[in-house]
Amino acid sequence: MTDRPARSLSESLTSARRMAFYEGHKAVAVVMILVVFLLPFVGLFVRGLIGAASGVIISVLCYYLTPYLAQMVKTRADR
């Protein structure tokens, strides 16, 4: 199931797809770990508690949407 590329957003949001993507792209996984942990602190420093909450929301969205967006960019580049 994880060998073929994801065709829809709902398919790419499954944990199996996410895990396969991040295991295949170690550099992206390291960057996402840094984003998930550091963005809330950056938000806290810049805008206080509202910035920290925004940082958490943005980092979680990035974590979930990166596999889908990477697949979309690759699909468009192959055309």
Secondary structure, DSSP 8 states (H G I E B T S, - for coil): --SS---SHHHHTSHHHHHHHHHH-HHHHHHHHHHHHHHHHHHHHHHTHHHHHHHHHHHHHHHHHHHHHHHHHHHHHH-
